[in-house]
Amino acid sequence: MIPRRTALTAAAVTVAASALLAPAAAPALAAVPAGTTTSNRTLLPGSRPGYADAAADLGAVPSDQTMSARLYLGSRDPRALADFLRSVSDPASHSYRDFLTPGQYQRRFALSAAQRGAVIRWLTTSGLRVTTGTPHYVQVSGSEAALAKALGTSFHRYETAWGPLQAPTRDASVPTAVAGDVIGLVGPSAPAAASPASVRTTTPLPVPQPDRTTGPVRGPASGGPAVGTPACSAYFGQRPATGQPPAYGRPVSYATCPYVPAQLRRAYGAARAGATGRGRTIAIVGAYGSATMPADADTYATDTGSRPFRPGQYRQLVDRARWNTSGKACATPESWAGEQALDIEMAHGYAPDADVLYVGADSCLDGDLMDAEASVIDTHSADVISNSWAEITHSRPVHLTPGLVAAWNMLFEQAAAEGIGVYFASGDCGDSSPGAASHGLNCDTATTQAQADFPSGSPWVTSVGATTLATTPAGDYAWEAGMGDALSVRPGGTGAWAPIPGVFAFGGGGGRSDFPQPWYQKPIVPARLSTVRGTAHRVTPDVSLEGDGAMPVLVGYTTGGAFHLVGYGGSSAACPGFAAMQADAEQESGHAFGFANPLLYSLAGAGVFHDVTDHPKQAGTGPIATVRDMGPSGSNLRYLLYTLGQDYGLKASPGYDPATGLGSPNTGYLRWFRAHR
């Protein structure tokens, strides 16, 4: 798969604004089980990737060429595992929170020694050598002839967008005796790369420096912006955009200055509750790792009036010697540094006393990301895991195979069994349809239909969407809208805003996934959102939090040899923030939640969520618009008009919706957990 990050900064916005000056330009993978039987072999459906097309065929791999492949393993008793997971995750169950240790999980649900032995015998008798064996997969190496014998298919090379790749010429198969024990094939070579669920730019967004005495970032006190300093408002509507034309017949104001943790904790009630995540550990899984962490996070904390990490509070697992930076699938390690800073600083900001563990995968490829995720789950080294990356399942060509989906879900199920909550950003491309991708800043243009991103669409993770947050002059919560921004410009820096209401730039991700509707969503999610052709599906997101790129959060990290404060937005900002809020809630409740969705949906009527809509009455009537000052480097595109609440294909409406889910936590959220210890 090709996951993408989920955050937003300045250069991408400038490119998108420039584009406004010119004219606008598969089957349900996750639900397909292994099991088609031919003679004494069972097919692994979809193991021949979509890019293995006859038109791209570069010829057969020589039979004596050495190849490697990874075979992912299933569960000893899938039905018993499913029953157990529901019993420990459902607050109405007598076994709620009776979690297993990693060792107990392996003994109860991983393949037995006899089952693993049968898989290994089949592979080695085919002439392959086992090079790596973990509780999750067996990796083998051998000649093309041996691999073809084992998997019942020959292998060719194919020209792809990621360079020449090897792939099976038809779906692989396994002996029926081990069917179910082997659930997926990765290799002999595949791009399988993750994209961050954040819209990001290559240059920092200039922002006013923080007022070190009060913490919040503020613009100049009066008059126009200082040279080199963009103008912004201390709260929504505070500062008129003097000299800018009106929008929708009304004057406009500058967008809020990027939010800092103290503001976010106050708005969502963490500061009032006094919850800090003490005693909990938040893991963040991303790709690669910054050489200037955690020093950047400490500098950021000092600059924004927060507390730096105490000794031993931050740890990271990063092995630069093992990094895979070859090929075209992954962005450079340097380009992931801003994502890492965003995730760490939001997690620490929302839960300043929680321990933070950063695990940097050796690349953004699926196998490396799964290894990083598994390293946390197999050792239960965190209570919650935040993941700010995503991908689509329906693309041209299809690259996310059913085997990869099944392998990921096995990890998430293990986490749920052990009492670890896994959180994923929902994406920043609205409904991820071709229409959204035609202009969206963080979209995969290979999409073929509207769809929920993966892995956030998995029924065993909590999908976190993004909102637009506005605060009162006192710094309290004022209102939220669904994150969805239409972008307008003034061509040449003169005249009226155009077009109106603008072109879709970014929004919260969500919608129907390929998975059947899980039990916890049935009473809450309307059938009109979940059901198509008589089948109810899982819908995302589950919850949401501030993350709008038009009114972003502040992030600090080193790039180009200097430390910069950067405005970031996207569900990448929301996901680590909500994972940290969960650490706060676990501190308040006195116990771990594990897989949180059944609990979250059980609270739908408890009055602990803001019911976020696209047009909150507190924001007044008519479209909500604001001007972002991009600073002097923006030239004729220095000032951009954002019309808010304009997500593509998704509407934030009363009740559950596919733009913001259940909504965002209100000031009663953490109080509820303290009251129900």
C-alpha positions in Angstrom: 0.0 0.0 0.0 1.1 3.6 -0.3 0.2 5.3 2.9 0.4 9.1 3.0 0.9 11.4 6.0 -2.0 13.6 7.2 -0.7 17.2 8.0 -0.6 20.7 6.2 2.0 23.6 5.9 2.7 26.5 3.6 4.3 25.6 0.2 1.5 23.1 -0.7 -1.1 25.7 0.1 0.8 28.3 -2.1 0.9 25.7 -5.0 -2.8 25.1 -4.6 -3.6 28.8 -4.5 -1.5 29.2 -7.7 -3.6 26.5 -9.4 -6.7 28.6 -8.8 -5.4 31.0 -11.4 -5.7 28.3 -14.1 -8.6 26.1 -15.3 -9.5 23.1 -13.0 -8.2 20.3 -14.2 -12.4 -2.5 -7.6 -13.9 -4.9 -5.6 -14.3 -4.7 -1.8 -10.8 -5.9 -1.0 -11.0 -6.0 2.8 -14.0 -8.2 2.8 -12.6 -11.0 0.5 -11.6 -14.1 2.5 -9.0 -16.6 1.5 -10.6 -19.8 0.6 -11.2 -20.5 -3.1 -10.1 -24.2 -3.4 -8.6 -25.8 -6.4 -7.6 -29.5 -6.0 -5.3 -29.6 -2.9 -4.5 -25.9 -3.0 -6.3 -22.8 -1.7 -6.0 -19.4 -3.4 -4.9 -16.2 -1.7 -7.3 -13.9 -3.5 -5.8 -10.6 -4.6 -2.2 -11.7 -4.0 -1.5 -10.7 -7.6 -1.4 -6.9 -7.3 -3.2 -4.7 -9.7 0.0 -3.3 -11.2 0.9 -6.7 -12.5 -0.8 -5.9 -15.8 -0.1 -7.5 -19.1 0.5 -4.1 -20.7 3.3 -3.4 -18.2 4.9 -6.9 -18.3 8.7 -6.7 -18.7 9.2 -10.5 -18.9 9.8 -13.5 -16.7 12.1 -13.4 -13.7 14.9 -16.0 -14.5 14.2 -19.2 -12.7 17.6 -19.2 -10.9 17.2 -15.6 -9.6 17.1 -15.3 -5.8 13.9 -13.8 -4.5 12.3 -13.3 -1.1 8.7 -13.1 0.1 6.9 -12.6 3.4 3.9 -14.8 4.3 1.7 -13.4 7.1 0.2 -15.9 9.6 -3.4 -16.2 10.8 -4.9 -17.1 14.2 -5.1 -20.5 15.9 -8.9 -20.0 16.4 -10.4 -17.0 14.5 -13.9 -17.6 15.8 -12.8 -17.8 19.5 -10.6 -14.7 19.0 -13.6 -12.7 17.6 -15.7 -13.8 20.6 -13.0 -12.9 23.1 -12.3 -9.5 21.5 -16.0 -8.5 21.8 -16.2 -9.7 25.4 -13.1 -7.6 26.6 -14.0 -4.5 24.5 -17.8 -4.2 25.2 -18.6 -2.2 28.4 -21.8 -4.3 28.7 -19.8 -7.5 29.0 -19.0 -9.3 32.2 -15.4 -9.8 30.8 -14.9 -6.1 30.0 -11.2 -5.2 30.3 -10.1 -8.7 31.2 -7.1 -8.3 28.9 -4.3 -10.7 28.1 -0.6 -10.2 28.4 1.4 -10.6 25.1 2.5 -14.1 26.3 -1.0 -15.1 27.1 -2.2 -13.9 23.7 0.5 -15.9 21.9 -0.3 -19.1 23.8 -4.1 -18.7 23.3 -4.5 -17.3 19.8 -1.3 -17.4 17.8 -0.5 -20.4 15.6 0.5 -23.5 17.6 4.0 -25.0 17.1 2.5 -27.8 15.0 0.7 -25.3 12.7 3.9 -23.2 12.3 5.9 -26.4 11.7 3.5 -27.4 8.9 3.9 -24.0 7.2 7.7 -24.1 7.5 7.9 -27.7 6.2 5.9 -26.8 3.1 8.2 -23.8 2.4 11.5 -25.6 3.0 10.5 -28.8 1.1 9.7 -26.4 -1.9 13.4 -25.4 -1.8 13.0 -22.1 0.2 15.0 -21.0 3.2 13.4 -19.3 6.1 15.3 -16.1 6.8 13.1 -14.5 9.4 10.4 -15.8 11.7 8.2 -13.7 14.0 4.8 -14.3 15.6 3.3 -12.5 12.7 5.1 -13.8 9.6 7.6 -16.1 8.0 10.1 -14.6 5.5 11.7 -16.9 3.0 14.4 -16.6 0.3 15.2 -18.8 -2.7 15.2 -19.1 -6.4 12.2 -18.1 -8.6 11.7 -21.7 -9.4 11.4 -22.6 -5.7 9.1 -19.7 -4.9 6.9 -20.6 -7.9 6.7 -24.2 -6.7 5.7 -23.1 -3.2 3.1 -20.6 -4.3 1.7 -22.1 -7.5 2.6 -19.2 -9.8 5.4 -17.9 -11.8 6.8 -14.4 -11.4 7.4 -11.6 -13.9 8.8 -8.1 -13.7 6.3 -5.2 -14.3 6.9 -1.5 -15.0 5.1 0.6 -12.3 5.0 4.1 -11.0 7.5 3.0 -8.3 9.9 1.5 -10.8 10.2 -2.1 -12.0 8.7 -4.6 -9.6 8.4 -8.4 -9.4 5.0 -9.9 -8.9 3.1 -13.2 -9.4 1.5 -13.7 -12.8 -1.7 -14.9 -11.1 -3.0 -15.2 -7.6 -0.7 -17.3 -5.4 -2.0 -20.4 -3.6 -1.1 -22.5 -0.6 -1.6 -26.1 0.3 -5.1 -26.6 1.6 -3.5 -28.2 4.7 -2.2 -24.7 5.8 -5.1 -22.7 4.4 -6.1 -20.2 7.1 -2.7 -20.4 8.7 -1.3 -18.3 5.9 -3.5 -15.2 5.3 -1.4 -13.0 3.1 1.6 -12.7 0.8 3.9 -9.6 0.5 6.5 -9.8 -2.2 8.6 -10.8 -3.9 8.6 -7.0 -4.3 6.0 -4.4 -3.7 5.8 -0.6 -3.1 3.4 -0.9 -0.1 4.1 2.5 1.2 2.3 4.6 3.8 1.3 8.2 3.2 1.1 10.6 6.2 -2.5 11.7 6.8 -1.4 15.3 6.9 -1.1 17.9 4.3 2.4 19.2 4.5 4.5 21.8 2.7 8.2 21.9 1.9 8.7 25.3 3.6 7.7 26.5 7.0 4.5 28.7 7.3 5.7 32.0 8.9 3.9 32.6 12.1 4.1 35.2 14.9 6.5 34.2 17.7 4.9 33.2 20.9 4.5 35.6 23.8 6.7 33.8 26.3 4.8 35.4 29.3 1.4 34.1 28.4 2.0 31.2 26.1 -0.5 31.7 23.3 0.8 32.8 19.9 -0.4 36.3 19.1 -0.1 38.7 16.2 1.1 42.3 16.4 -0.9 44.2 19.0 -2.2 46.9 16.5 -1.9 48.2 13.0 -0.7 46.1 10.1 1.6 43.1 10.4 5.2 43.7 11.2 7.6 43.2 8.3 8.1 39.5 7.8 5.3 38.6 10.3 1.9 37.5 9.1 -1.2 38.9 10.7 -3.5 36.6 12.7 -6.3 36.8 15.3 -6.1 35.8 19.0 -9.5 34.3 18.6 -11.9 33.9 15.6 -13.1 37.2 14.3 -10.9 39.3 16.6 -8.8 41.1 13.9 -10.4 42.6 10.8 -8.5 41.9 7.6 -8.1 45.6 6.8 -7.5 46.2 3.1 -9.0 42.9 2.0 -12.3 42.8 0.0 -15.4 41.4 1.7 -16.7 37.9 1.2 -20.3 36.9 0.9 -21.2 40.6 1.4 -19.5 40.8 4.8 -16.1 42.1 6.0 -13.6 39.3 6.8 -11.1 38.8 9.6 -7.7 37.2 9.8 -7.6 33.5 10.7 -6.6 32.6 14.2 -2.9 32.4 15.1 -1.8 28.7 15.2 -3.0 27.0 18.3 -0.6 25.9 21.0 -1.2 23.1 23.5 -2.3 25.3 26.4 -5.1 26.6 24.2 -6.2 23.2 23.1 -6.1 21.7 26.6 -8.3 24.6 27.8 -10.8 24.3 24.9 -11.4 20.6 25.4 -11.4 20.6 29.1 -8.2 18.8 29.9 -6.8 21.9 31.8 -9.9 22.3 33.9 -9.9 18.6 34.8 -6.2 18.7 35.7 -5.7 15.6 33.6 -2.1 15.2 32.3 -1.9 11.5 31.3 0.3 10.6 34.2 1.1 6.9 34.4 0.2 6.3 30.8 2.4 5.8 27.7 1.6 7.0 24.2 3.4 5.3 21.3 3.7 7.1 18.0 4.5 5.0 14.9 5.9 6.8 11.9 8.6 6.4 9.3 12.3 7.1 9.9 13.2 9.6 12.7 14.5 13.1 13.2 18.1 13.6 14.4 17.0 16.6 16.4 14.3 14.9 18.5 13.6 15.3 21.4 15.5 18.6 21.5 13.0 20.2 19.0 10.1 19.1 21.2 11.7 20.7 24.3 12.5 23.9 22.4 8.9 24.0 21.2 7.5 23.4 24.7 9.7 26.2 26.1 8.6 28.6 23.3 4.9 27.9 23.8 4.8 28.0 27.6 4.7 24.3 28.1 7.0 21.9 30.0 9.8 20.1 28.2 10.1 16.4 28.6 11.5 15.3 32.0 14.5 12.9 31.9 13.3 9.5 30.7 9.9 10.7 29.7 10.6 10.5 26.0 12.1 7.4 24.2 12.6 6.5 20.6 13.3 3.3 18.7 15.1 4.4 15.5 17.8 2.5 13.6 19.2 4.6 10.9 21.5 1.8 9.7 18.4 -0.2 8.6 16.6 2.6 6.8 15.3 1.8 3.3 15.5 4.9 1.3 15.7 3.4 -2.2 12.9 3.4 -4.7 10.2 5.9 -5.4 7.5 4.8 -3.0 8.6 6.7 0.1 9.3 10.4 0.6 12.7 11.3 2.1 13.4 10.8 5.8 13.8 14.6 6.1 10.2 15.2 4.8 8.9 13.0 7.6 10.5 15.2 10.3 7.7 17.7 10.4 5.1 14.8 10.8 7.1 13.4 13.7 7.4 16.7 15.4 3.6 17.3 15.0 2.7 13.9 16.4 5.1 14.2 19.4 4.4 17.8 20.3 0.6 17.3 20.1 0.8 14.1 22.2 3.0 15.8 24.8 0.9 19.0 24.7 -2.4 17.3 25.4 -1.0 14.9 28.0 2.1 16.6 29.4 2.9 13.9 32.0 2.4 10.9 29.8 5.5 9.0 28.6 6.0 9.2 24.8 7.6 6.4 22.8 8.4 7.2 19.1 8.9 4.1 16.9 10.4 5.0 13.5 9.8 2.4 10.9 12.7 1.7 8.5 10.6 3.1 5.6 7.0 3.9 4.8 6.5 0.5 3.3 3.8 -1.8 4.8 6.2 -4.4 6.0 8.4 -1.9 7.9 5.4 -0.1 9.4 3.9 -3.4 10.5 7.2 -4.3 12.2 7.2 -1.0 14.0 3.5 -1.4 15.1 4.2 -5.0 16.2 7.2 -4.0 18.3 4.9 -2.0 20.5 2.1 -4.6 20.6 4.3 -7.6 21.2 5.9 -6.0 24.3 2.8 -4.0 25.4 5.1 -1.0 25.7 2.3 1.6 25.4 -1.3 2.0 26.4 -2.3 3.8 23.2 -0.7 4.0 19.7 -1.1 7.0 17.4 -0.7 6.6 13.7 -0.8 9.7 11.4 -0.7 8.0 8.0 -3.3 6.5 5.7 -4.0 5.1 2.2 -6.8 4.2 -0.1 -8.0 0.7 -1.0 -9.6 1.4 -4.3 -7.0 2.8 -6.7 -5.8 2.4 -10.3 -3.8 0.2 -10.1 -4.9 -1.6 -7.0 -1.9 -2.0 -4.6 -3.5 -2.7 -1.3 -4.1 -6.5 -1.4 -6.5 -8.5 0.8 -3.5 -10.2 2.4 -2.1 -6.9 3.6 -5.4 -5.9 5.0 -5.8 -9.2 6.8 -2.2 -8.9 8.2 -2.9 -5.4 9.6 -6.2 -6.5 11.1 -4.4 -9.4 12.9 -2.2 -6.8 14.6 -5.1 -4.6 15.6 -7.0 -7.6 17.0 -3.9 -8.5 19.1 -3.7 -5.0 20.4 -7.4 -5.1 21.4 -6.9 -8.4 23.2 -4.0 -6.9 25.2 -5.8 -3.7 26.1 -3.9 -1.4 23.8 -5.9 1.3 22.0 -4.9 2.0 18.4 -5.8 5.3 16.8 -5.5 6.3 13.1 -5.9 9.6 11.3 -8.9 9.5 9.0 -7.2 11.4 6.2 -7.5 14.9 4.7 -9.2 14.3 1.3 -12.9 14.4 2.2 -14.5 11.3 0.7 -11.3 10.5 -1.2 -13.2 10.4 -4.5 -11.7 11.4 -7.8 -13.6 14.7 -7.5 -11.9 15.4 -4.2 -8.5 14.3 -5.5 -8.8 16.7 -8.5 -7.8 19.7 -6.2 -7.3 18.3 -2.7 -3.8 18.9 -1.3 -3.3 15.6 0.4 -5.2 13.2 -1.9 -4.1 10.1 -3.8 -5.0 10.9 -7.4 -5.1 7.2 -8.2 -8.4 6.8 -6.4 -11.3 5.3 -8.4 -14.2 6.0 -6.0 -15.4 7.6 -2.8 -14.0 5.6 0.1 -12.8 5.6 3.7 -9.0 5.5 4.1 -7.2 2.4 5.5 -6.2 1.5 8.2 -8.6 4.0 9.8 -11.4 2.1 8.2 -10.5 -1.1 10.1 -13.2 -2.1 12.6 -10.5 -2.6 15.3 -9.0 0.9 15.4 -10.4 4.3 16.4 -10.6 6.6 13.4 -9.9 10.3 14.3 -11.2 13.0 12.0 -10.4 16.7 12.1 -12.4 19.8 12.9 -12.1 23.6 12.7 -12.0 25.0 16.3 -12.9 28.5 17.3 -12.3 29.8 20.9 -13.8 32.7 22.8 -11.9 35.9 23.7 -11.3 34.2 27.1 -9.8 31.2 25.4 -12.7 28.8 26.1 -14.5 26.7 23.5 -16.7 28.7 21.2 -17.7 26.4 18.3 -16.4 23.8 15.9 -17.2 23.0 12.2 -16.3 20.0 10.2 -12.8 20.5 8.6 -13.5 21.3 5.0 -11.9 24.3 3.3 -12.6 25.9 0.0 -9.8 28.2 -1.2 -10.2 31.5 -3.0 -7.5 34.0 -4.1 -7.1 37.5 -5.5 -5.5 37.0 -8.9 -2.5 39.4 -9.1 -3.2 40.4 -5.5 -6.0 42.7 -6.6 -9.8 42.7 -7.1 -12.4 40.5 -5.5 -11.9 36.9 -4.1 -12.3 34.3 -6.8 -13.7 31.8 -7.2 -16.5 31.9 -4.6 -17.0 29.8 -2.6 -13.6 28.5 -3.7 -12.0 25.3 -4.7 -11.7 22.3 -2.3 -8.3 22.3 -0.7 -8.5 19.9 2.2 -11.0 18.4 4.6 -11.5 15.6 7.1 -11.5 12.1 5.7 -14.3 9.6 6.2 -17.1 7.6 4.7 -18.0 3.9 4.2 -15.2 1.3 4.4 -15.2 -2.1 2.8 -15.7 -3.8 6.2 -19.1 -5.0 7.5 -20.7 -2.8 10.1 -19.3 -3.6 13.6 -21.8 -4.2 16.4 -20.8 -1.0 18.2 -21.9 1.3 15.3 -25.3 -0.4 14.7 -27.4 1.7 17.2 -25.7 5.0 16.3 -24.8 5.2 12.7 -27.8 5.9 10.4 -28.5 3.3 7.7 -28.4 6.1 5.1 -24.7 6.5 5.8 -23.7 2.8 6.3 -25.9 0.8 3.9 -25.4 0.3 0.2 -27.2 -2.3 -1.8 -28.6 -3.8 1.4 -25.3 -4.3 3.2 -24.3 -2.1 6.2 -20.6 -1.1 6.4 -18.3 0.4 8.9 -18.2 4.2 8.6 -15.5 6.6 9.7 -14.4 8.6 11.5 -15.3 7.7 15.1 -14.4 11.0 16.8 -12.7 14.2 15.8 -10.5 17.0 17.1 -9.1 20.3 15.9 -6.8 20.0 12.9 -7.9 22.5 10.2 -5.1 23.8 8.0 -6.9 27.1 7.7 -6.7 27.6 11.5 -3.8 25.2 12.3 -1.8 24.1 15.3 1.8 25.3 15.9 4.6 22.9 15.5 8.4 23.4 16.0 11.2 21.4 14.3 14.6 21.8 12.7 14.7 22.0 8.9 17.5 23.3 6.8 19.7 23.5 9.9 17.5 25.9 11.7 14.6 25.6 14.2 11.3 26.8 12.8 7.8 27.3 14.1 5.4 26.0 11.5 1.6 26.0 11.1 0.3 22.4 10.6 -3.1 21.1 10.0 -4.9 17.8 9.1 -6.1 14.8 10.9 -2.4 14.2 11.7 -2.9 17.0 14.3 -6.1 15.5 15.5 -5.0 11.9 15.9 -2.1 12.3 18.4 -4.2 14.9 20.2 -7.1 12.5 20.7 -4.8 9.6 21.6 -3.3 11.9 24.3 -6.8 12.9 25.5 -7.4 9.1 25.9 -4.3 8.9 28.0 -5.8 11.7 30.1 -9.1 9.8 30.3 -7.3 6.6 31.4 -5.6 8.5 34.1 -9.0 9.9 35.3 -10.7 6.5 35.1 -7.8 4.6 36.7 -7.6 1.8 34.1 -6.8 1.2 30.4 -9.6 1.2 27.8 -8.0 -1.0 25.2 -10.0 -0.8 22.0 -12.1 2.2 22.7 -14.8 2.3 20.1 -17.4 0.2 22.0 -17.0 2.6 25.0 -17.0 5.7 22.8 -20.3 4.7 21.1 -21.9 3.8 24.4 -21.3 7.4 25.4 -23.1 8.8 22.4 -26.0 10.0 24.5 -24.1 10.9 27.6 -23.5 14.5 26.7 -19.8 14.3 26.6 -19.2 15.1 22.9 -19.6 18.4 21.0 -22.1 17.6 18.2 -20.1 19.3 15.4 -21.8 20.6 12.4 -20.7 22.5 9.3 -22.7 25.6 10.3 -22.7 26.1 14.1 -25.2 28.7 15.2 -22.5 30.4 17.3 -20.6 31.3 14.1 -23.6 33.3 12.8 -25.6 33.0 9.6 -24.2 32.4 6.1 -20.9 30.9 5.0 -18.0 31.1 7.5 -15.0 32.7 5.9 -11.5 33.8 7.1 -8.3 35.2 5.6 -5.0 33.5 6.2 -1.9 35.8 5.8 0.9 33.6 4.4 3.5 36.3 5.0 5.7 38.3 2.6 6.9 35.2 0.8 3.4 34.7 -0.5 3.8 37.6 -2.9 0.6 38.1 -4.9 -0.8 35.1 -3.1 0.0 36.3 0.4 -3.7 36.5 1.4 -5.9 33.5 1.0 -9.6 33.3 1.7 -10.9 30.1 3.3 -14.6 29.2 3.3 -15.0 26.8 6.2 -17.3 23.8 6.6 -16.9 22.8 2.9 -15.6 19.2 3.1 -15.9 17.3 -0.2 -18.6 14.7 -0.3 -19.0 14.7 3.5 -21.3 16.7 5.6 -21.1 17.5 9.4 -24.7 17.4 10.5 -26.5 16.8 13.8 -25.9 13.4 15.3 -23.3 10.9 14.0 -21.9 12.0 10.6 -19.0 10.8 8.3 -17.2 14.1 8.6 -16.7 14.3 12.4 -18.1 11.0 13.7 -19.5 11.3 17.3 -18.0 14.8 17.5 -15.2 16.1 19.7 -14.8 15.7 23.5 -16.4 18.5 25.5 -15.5 19.7 29.0 -17.6 16.9 30.5 -15.7 14.1 28.8 -12.9 13.8 31.3 -15.2 14.5 34.2 -17.3 11.6 33.1 -14.3 9.2 33.5 -13.4 10.6 36.9 -17.0 10.1 38.0 -17.0 6.5 36.7 -13.7 5.3 38.1 
